[in-house]
Amino acid sequence: MKSYAVRGAIGAFLLISVFMLFLPSAKGDAAADYKAKCASCHAADGSGNSPTGKALKVLDLGSPEVQKKTDEQLHNDIANGVGKMKGFKSSLKDPQITELVKFVRGLKK
């Protein structure tokens, strides 16, 4: 009788584990994260043509200067900050930052 209970518990655990693979992950929505964390300076299109972006002389995220950086460098810039930009490692999880790097890659000119 115990073996059926153990098998049932293992089966339930495996079923829940497989189900969780298909749930939304901690990655979140890169476009929403960009809008919330980045667009005020970098503008909705990544150009830097926002009032704050112009004042701070931020780079166009689609420019060759930004796009030539490795994914690791961009990840580090977002996490720890660069220049006048503060880092976001305290407000974004690592997978969210990875998704933002992909989002920035999509801004390439």
C-alpha positions as CSV (number, residue, x, y, z in Angstrom):
1,M,0.0,0.0,0.0
2,K,2.9,2.4,0.8
3,S,4.5,1.8,-2.6
4,Y,1.3,3.1,-4.3
5,A,1.3,6.2,-2.2
6,V,5.0,6.8,-2.9
7,R,4.5,6.2,-6.6
8,G,1.5,8.6,-6.6
9,A,3.5,11.3,-4.8
10,I,6.4,10.9,-7.3
11,G,4.0,11.0,-10.2
12,A,2.3,14.2,-8.8
13,F,5.7,15.8,-8.3
14,L,6.8,15.0,-11.9
15,L,3.5,16.3,-13.3
16,I,3.8,19.6,-11.4
17,S,7.4,19.9,-12.4
18,V,6.5,19.5,-16.1
19,F,3.6,21.9,-15.7
20,M,5.9,24.5,-14.2
21,L,8.1,24.4,-17.2
22,F,5.3,26.0,-19.2
23,L,4.5,28.8,-16.8
24,P,5.8,32.3,-17.4
25,S,9.3,32.5,-16.1
26,A,11.1,35.2,-14.1
27,K,12.2,36.6,-17.5
28,G,9.2,38.8,-17.6
29,D,8.4,41.0,-20.5
30,A,11.5,42.8,-21.8
31,A,9.4,45.5,-23.6
32,A,7.6,46.3,-20.4
33,D,10.8,46.3,-18.4
34,Y,12.4,48.6,-21.1
35,K,9.5,51.0,-20.9
36,A,9.6,51.1,-17.1
37,K,13.3,51.3,-16.6
38,C,15.0,52.6,-19.7
39,A,12.7,54.6,-22.0
40,S,12.7,57.7,-19.9
41,C,16.3,58.3,-20.8
42,H,16.8,56.2,-23.9
43,A,13.4,57.0,-25.5
44,A,10.9,54.4,-26.6
45,D,12.9,53.6,-29.8
46,G,16.3,53.5,-28.0
47,S,17.5,56.6,-29.8
48,G,18.2,58.6,-26.7
49,N,16.0,61.4,-28.1
50,S,14.1,62.0,-24.8
51,P,14.5,65.2,-22.9
52,T,16.4,63.4,-20.2
53,G,18.4,61.4,-22.7
54,K,19.4,64.6,-24.6
55,A,20.4,66.3,-21.3
56,L,22.6,63.3,-20.3
57,K,23.9,62.7,-23.8
58,V,23.0,59.0,-23.7
59,L,24.0,56.8,-26.6
60,D,21.6,55.5,-29.2
61,L,21.1,51.9,-28.2
62,G,21.0,50.9,-31.9
63,S,24.3,52.6,-32.7
64,P,27.3,50.6,-33.7
65,E,29.1,51.8,-30.5
66,V,26.5,50.1,-28.3
67,Q,25.8,47.1,-30.6
68,K,29.5,46.1,-30.9
69,K,29.5,45.3,-27.1
70,T,29.2,41.7,-26.2
71,D,26.1,40.4,-24.5
72,E,28.1,40.1,-21.3
73,Q,29.2,43.7,-21.5
74,L,25.6,44.9,-22.1
75,H,24.4,42.7,-19.2
76,N,27.0,44.2,-16.9
77,D,26.1,47.8,-18.0
78,I,22.5,47.2,-17.2
79,A,23.1,45.4,-14.0
80,N,25.9,47.7,-12.6
81,G,25.4,50.9,-14.5
82,V,27.7,52.8,-16.7
83,G,28.6,56.4,-16.8
84,K,25.7,58.4,-15.3
85,M,23.3,55.4,-15.6
86,K,22.5,53.6,-12.4
87,G,22.6,49.8,-12.3
88,F,19.4,47.8,-12.1
89,K,20.6,44.6,-10.4
90,S,18.6,45.5,-7.3
91,S,15.3,45.9,-9.2
92,L,15.7,43.4,-12.1
93,K,16.4,39.7,-11.9
94,D,19.3,38.3,-13.9
95,P,16.9,36.6,-16.5
96,Q,15.1,40.0,-16.9
97,I,18.5,41.7,-17.7
98,T,19.3,38.9,-20.2
99,E,16.0,39.6,-21.9
100,L,16.7,43.3,-21.9
101,V,20.0,42.6,-23.7
102,K,18.1,40.7,-26.4
103,F,15.7,43.7,-26.6
104,V,18.6,46.1,-27.1
105,R,19.9,43.8,-29.8
106,G,16.6,44.3,-31.6
107,L,17.2,48.1,-31.7
108,K,20.2,47.7,-34.1
109,K,20.2,50.2,-36.9
